[in-house]
Amino acid sequence: MRPAARVLLASCAELPRSNADDTDLPDVLAEAGITASWAPWDDPAASFGTADLVVLRSTWDYPWRRKEFLTWCDSVPALANPAGIARWNTDKTYLADLAERGVPVVPTELIHPGEPLRSPWQGVDFVLKPSVGASSRGAARFASGELDGAVAHLAGLHADDQVVLVQPYQRTVDRDGETALVFLGGTYSHAFVKGAMLPDPAAPGTGPGERFGVEPDPALRRAAEDAMDTAAALHGLRRADLLYARVDVVRDEDGSPLLLELELTEPSLGFGHADPGAKARFASAVRAALAAS
């Protein structure tokens, strides 16, 4: 690591010091000998161009300003994860790229503006979501016969010039949630479960469940690592070149793992649900990235 390295953690104006999950990262990095501070990515007073490393963390307003955000990413000399990864990963059509390369992905159809609703899965609930969006914003779950509402939702997303993903809803999520596996510097760190984010149309009172730490079984670990390796190779990188990754995995009705999302740009890393050493592992990954630059 270079002497007196300076790191900027990129946030957004709404949450300039991120959220409670990782607000104390500058203190954690200081313990590792790294000077770090938070700065909104669009702050003209922040000297991103001269930082030894800029880490994308909570840039959660990018879906509404993606073109501007990506231009800014391209302008940052030392960005983690890299600008090319951000360009690819902030549009969920990347799932099609991974599926084409053999990654078991939740079945996904893309509906471009002007195209009609297609749902090739008969008799199952399905989800419509914009290809550019954070968390579950813009995503909606529909019962198999609820076509009028789905067509209206699709039209609203298309009016914003969005490509729309349609996916069969994995009902195992209602029971088991999504398992989010976190990797730091390419190495597995910790995992947590996220409760179902989309309510059941037949039970409107249901909604997001709690989050809690978990030790994933080997099949989920393998699926997550395969997805990471495929994504890294697609961009001419090694897995270790990714400072962080969160791999969201669900199971199909037969119990086989399916990739729901691969978060390489600004994911919440679930430190609040991890063991006390997780943030120290993040600091070590930052040190390694600085040493490699």
Secondary structure, 3 states (H helix, E strand, C coil): CCCCCEEEEEECCCCCCCCCCCCCHHHHHHHCCCEEEEEECCCCCCCHHHCCEEEECCCCCHHHCHHHHHHHHHHCCCEECCHHHHHHHCCCCHHHHHHHCCCCECCCEEECCCCCCCCCCCCCCEEEEECCCCCCCCCEEECCCCHHHHHHHHHHHHHCCCCEEEEECCCHHHHHCEEEEEEECCEEEEEEEECCCCCECCECCCCCCCEEECCCCHHHHHHHHHHHHHHHHHCCCCHHHCCEEEEEEEECCCCCEEEEEEECCCCCCCHHHCCCCHHHHHHHHHHHHHHHC
